[in-house]
Amino acid sequence: MDAMRRTVRGMLAALFLATMVSTATGCSVTTADPSYIPPDPPQPMEQLEKAPLADAKAFSSGTGVLSFITQDRTIACSLTSARGDHVDLPYEQNSYGDAANNKLPIIPVAHCELATYPAPQPGDVTDDCAGTHLGYLGGTALLSPDTAHYGGCRSGVTSMEAAYGPRGTKAGPLAELPVLMDGQNLERNGLRCSAYNGGVACGNVSAGVGFFISPERYELMPGAAKSSPPPQPEAPKTP
């Protein structure tokens, strides 16, 4: 009986000491609420509109182009310019600066590439690839002020796929890009890109045009449907 009393007193003393230590150190024990359901992430346009803007200087290539890569190295993007189909990308060869393209208007664009990616949906294929209807692949997304596209005609892999795909080199210009952390937002010439929800959203918020891309899925946002012009009155018929 005495041994039992001593055991009980020891247990109570240990419990009291643990309580005192917890109180003195300010520690508290929390348990997960099994009924808690985390809120859904914001829609892409809401994210682009409300997320705080990062300092653009940290992402500038020195030519006005803003480029970044996501923290998990799955997506690289540039807020840049295009002349026709020629996009000014600092990390891969392109024909943007060729004299023959000087006559083409310069428009702001956002261009992204993925290391792994979904295939385009049939309704999003916008090119017949020189009449072959072959070679329209996913892995790239392009936003201009009034349109958003996913995929394009090409042979071979994207630059991101070559660097960070399953057989990627993990080296080259893309490996030197600054990281846009999750939740951060960049803007150039009215277009914005934000890393969030496991991917990247880019859009023209004022027009509602944009895209969201991730290794698993993509979404195109065409904006408000353009209204049709009012019908013109018929010309009077001559006898």
Buried (B, 14 or more C-beta within 10 A) or exposed (E): EEEEEEEEEEEEEEEEEEEEEEEEEEEEEEEEEEEEEEEEEBBBBEBBBEBEEBEEEEBBBEEEBBBBBBEBBBBBBBBBBBBEEBBBBBBBEBEBEEEEBEEEEBEBBBBBBBBBBBBBEEEBBEEEBEEEEEBBBBBBBBBBBEBBBBBBBEEEBBBBBBBBBEEBEEEBBBBEBEBBEEEBBBBBBEBBBBBBBBBBBBBBBEBEBBBBBBBEEBBBBBBEEEEEEEEEEEEEEEE
